[in-house]
């Protein structure tokens, strides 16, 4: 039982550190997007087509970061389930 709890705590700590790092990167990207938008508003010589391409890139980035976070969340739950079920099997055979 102790190993099972220890494993869950380790996974929870790693997941929390991943989410903190990921959120920091997302926050940095959002600030970069705001800065680019402010610069684009002040530069009238940039064509509308270029602006739309840059905005599309921001949208694509946002979509894929969301997909990545969802995949990581799903895989952390799979990992926890796999390791905890493996610990239960190991402990039952040990007795």
GUGU-482200 format. One record per residue (C-alpha): residue number from 0; chain; x, y, z. Coordinates in pm, 1 decimal. Layout:
+-----+----+----------+----------+----------+
|   i | ch |        x |        y |        z |
+-----+----+----------+----------+----------+
| NUM |  A |        X |        Y |        Z |
...
+-----+----+----------+----------+----------+
//
This chain:
+-----+----+----------+----------+----------+
|   i | ch |        x |        y |        z |
+-----+----+----------+----------+----------+
|   0 |  A |      0.0 |      0.0 |      0.0 |
|   1 |  A |    285.0 |    234.8 |     79.0 |
|   2 |  A |    440.5 |    190.5 |   -267.0 |
|   3 |  A |    107.3 |    259.7 |   -430.4 |
|   4 |  A |     65.5 |    588.5 |   -242.4 |
|   5 |  A |    426.4 |    686.7 |   -310.9 |
|   6 |  A |    379.8 |    621.7 |   -682.6 |
|   7 |  A |     63.6 |    831.1 |   -694.1 |
|   8 |  A |    239.1 |   1118.3 |   -515.3 |
|   9 |  A |    533.8 |   1104.0 |   -755.6 |
|  10 |  A |    304.3 |   1111.9 |  -1057.7 |
|  11 |  A |    102.3 |   1396.8 |   -905.5 |
|  12 |  A |    420.0 |   1598.9 |   -837.4 |
|  13 |  A |    553.6 |   1542.2 |  -1188.5 |
|  14 |  A |    217.6 |   1633.2 |  -1340.7 |
|  15 |  A |    205.6 |   1953.8 |  -1134.5 |
|  16 |  A |    556.4 |   2053.7 |  -1243.5 |
|  17 |  A |    467.8 |   1981.7 |  -1607.2 |
|  18 |  A |    152.4 |   2192.2 |  -1585.2 |
|  19 |  A |    339.7 |   2481.4 |  -1420.6 |
|  20 |  A |    607.3 |   2478.3 |  -1689.0 |
|  21 |  A |    351.1 |   2442.9 |  -1964.2 |
|  22 |  A |    143.4 |   2730.9 |  -1827.3 |
|  23 |  A |    455.9 |   2948.3 |  -1811.6 |
|  24 |  A |    528.4 |   2879.3 |  -2177.9 |
|  25 |  A |    166.2 |   2949.5 |  -2274.1 |
|  26 |  A |    172.2 |   3275.3 |  -2078.5 |
|  27 |  A |    493.5 |   3378.9 |  -2253.5 |
|  28 |  A |    338.4 |   3300.7 |  -2591.0 |
|  29 |  A |     25.3 |   3501.4 |  -2508.6 |
|  30 |  A |    236.0 |   3804.4 |  -2416.1 |
|  31 |  A |    431.6 |   3763.4 |  -2738.0 |
|  32 |  A |    108.0 |   3751.9 |  -2937.2 |
|  33 |  A |    -10.3 |   4072.2 |  -2768.7 |
|  34 |  A |    320.8 |   4243.4 |  -2841.7 |
|  35 |  A |    310.6 |   4136.0 |  -3207.4 |
|  36 |  A |    -48.6 |   4257.2 |  -3236.1 |
|  37 |  A |     46.7 |   4597.4 |  -3095.0 |
|  38 |  A |    337.0 |   4625.3 |  -3336.7 |
|  39 |  A |    117.1 |   4520.2 |  -3628.6 |
|  40 |  A |   -136.8 |   4790.2 |  -3541.5 |
|  41 |  A |    136.2 |   5055.3 |  -3547.3 |
|  42 |  A |    281.4 |   4948.2 |  -3882.5 |
|  43 |  A |     38.3 |   5048.5 |  -4157.2 |
|  44 |  A |    267.1 |   4932.5 |  -4439.2 |
|  45 |  A |    219.6 |   4562.0 |  -4356.8 |
|  46 |  A |    -40.7 |   4417.7 |  -4596.9 |
|  47 |  A |   -362.8 |   4266.6 |  -4466.7 |
|  48 |  A |   -267.8 |   3929.7 |  -4615.8 |
|  49 |  A |     47.4 |   3917.3 |  -4401.2 |
|  50 |  A |   -151.6 |   4012.8 |  -4093.8 |
|  51 |  A |   -399.7 |   3732.8 |  -4156.9 |
|  52 |  A |   -114.9 |   3481.8 |  -4199.4 |
|  53 |  A |     34.5 |   3585.7 |  -3866.7 |
|  54 |  A |   -306.4 |   3562.5 |  -3698.2 |
|  55 |  A |   -357.8 |   3216.4 |  -3851.1 |
|  56 |  A |    -22.7 |   3107.0 |  -3708.6 |
|  57 |  A |   -131.7 |   3223.5 |  -3364.0 |
|  58 |  A |   -455.9 |   3027.8 |  -3397.8 |
|  59 |  A |   -274.0 |   2713.1 |  -3508.2 |
|  60 |  A |    -31.2 |   2743.8 |  -3216.8 |
|  61 |  A |   -316.2 |   2783.9 |  -2970.4 |
|  62 |  A |   -498.0 |   2479.6 |  -3107.9 |
|  63 |  A |   -192.3 |   2254.8 |  -3092.6 |
|  64 |  A |    -90.4 |   2364.2 |  -2744.2 |
|  65 |  A |   -440.3 |   2275.7 |  -2625.0 |
|  66 |  A |   -417.6 |   1937.7 |  -2798.2 |
|  67 |  A |    -75.9 |   1876.4 |  -2643.7 |
|  68 |  A |   -197.1 |   1959.1 |  -2294.0 |
|  69 |  A |   -498.2 |   1731.1 |  -2335.1 |
|  70 |  A |   -274.5 |   1446.1 |  -2457.7 |
|  71 |  A |    -40.4 |   1495.7 |  -2161.1 |
|  72 |  A |   -332.5 |   1495.2 |  -1917.7 |
|  73 |  A |   -468.9 |   1177.5 |  -2073.5 |
|  74 |  A |   -130.4 |   1005.4 |  -2063.9 |
|  75 |  A |    -70.3 |   1101.9 |  -1701.0 |
|  76 |  A |   -399.7 |    937.0 |  -1607.1 |
|  77 |  A |   -304.2 |    628.6 |  -1810.0 |
|  78 |  A |     34.4 |    617.4 |  -1640.3 |
|  79 |  A |   -120.5 |    644.2 |  -1297.7 |
|  80 |  A |   -373.0 |    372.7 |  -1377.7 |
|  81 |  A |   -105.4 |    143.8 |  -1522.5 |
|  82 |  A |    138.1 |    185.9 |  -1235.6 |
|  83 |  A |   -117.9 |    160.6 |   -959.2 |
|  84 |  A |   -279.7 |   -148.4 |  -1111.6 |
|  85 |  A |     67.4 |   -298.6 |  -1153.3 |
|  86 |  A |    143.0 |   -227.8 |   -788.2 |
|  87 |  A |   -179.2 |   -400.7 |   -683.0 |
|  88 |  A |    -89.0 |   -710.6 |   -885.2 |
|  89 |  A |    265.0 |   -707.9 |   -748.3 |
|  90 |  A |    147.9 |   -673.6 |   -389.7 |
|  91 |  A |   -108.9 |   -954.7 |   -423.1 |
|  92 |  A |    153.9 |  -1195.7 |   -560.7 |
|  93 |  A |    402.0 |  -1093.7 |   -292.6 |
|  94 |  A |    177.3 |  -1212.7 |     -9.6 |
+-----+----+----------+----------+----------+
//
